[in-house]
Amino acid sequence: MVESGVASAEDIDAAMTLGCGHPTGPLRLTDLVGLDVRLSIARYLERELGSRFAPPDLLVRLVQQGHLGRKTGKGFYDWSQT
């Protein structure tokens, strides 16, 4: 949804926290864990369970650009001020 411009990372995370009661949205959590870690998990799941678990192109591009989340200061969110 972020990649296609339907919703922002903030919108998705707000929907999941407010609408589903999750303590943290999935994209914020991905930034905290590390986009490289999430990419590795997605690639493993794709190998083991099939193409429906293939990582989104946006995730691949962000990792290739070195945007790994909080540990590099940028991912789905800008962490440079924290």
Secondary structure, 3 states (H helix, E strand, C coil): CCCCCCCCHHHHHHHHHHHHCCCCCHHHHHHHHCHHHHHHHHHHHHHHHCHHHCCCHHHHHHHHCCCCECCCCECCCECCCC
